[in-house]
């Protein structure tokens, strides 16, 4: 999965960008008060993308 597609999905679900880490970005869901990190790779494994969505308490992104 493309990183930009995942970030677009996180934003559409109400998650907000908090800060940049050394090799990742931190996103926060204000509704569930949960946070998760997104690695700064061009491609993100589908299993990892599903886990990030699960950590934030949002629905998983649909595969094309």
N, C-alpha and C positions, 0 to 999 in steps of 0.2 A: 504494500500500500504506500502511496505517496504521502510524505509528511504533510504537505500543504492540504491534501484532502482530509487528513485526520484533524488538523487544526481547524479547518473550516467546519467540520462536523462538531467539534468541541464548542466552538463559538455559537453555532446554531442551537445547541442544546443548553445554552446559558452559562457555559463555563468561561471564566475570564483568565487572562494571562496575568501571572503575579510577578515573576522575575526570571532572569536567566541564571542558570548555574554554570559550572565549568564546562560540561558537555551535554547539557539538557535544558529544557525550559519547564517551568513549573506552572501548572494550571490549577485553578480553584473553582469549585462549584459552590456558589453561595447558598443554593437551596438545600443541599445535603451537608454543607460545611466540610467537604472532603477535598483533598488535593492529590495530585499525581504528577509525575515527571514524564516529559516526552523527550526522547533522545534527539539530538540534532543530526540525524542521518537522512539522506534523500529518500531512502526506502525503509519502511518500518514493517517488520514481520506482522502478519495478520493476527497471529496469536497474541502478540504484545499489544496491538491496537485494541483488541477485545478486552485484554486485562486492564488497560488504561481506562477504557470506558466503564468497566466494572468498578474500578477503584473510585471513580468520580460519581458513581451512582446514576449513570445515564444509559440509554439504550445503545447497543453496539451498532457500529456503522454497517450498512448493507453492502455486500460484495456485489460487484457488477458481473 
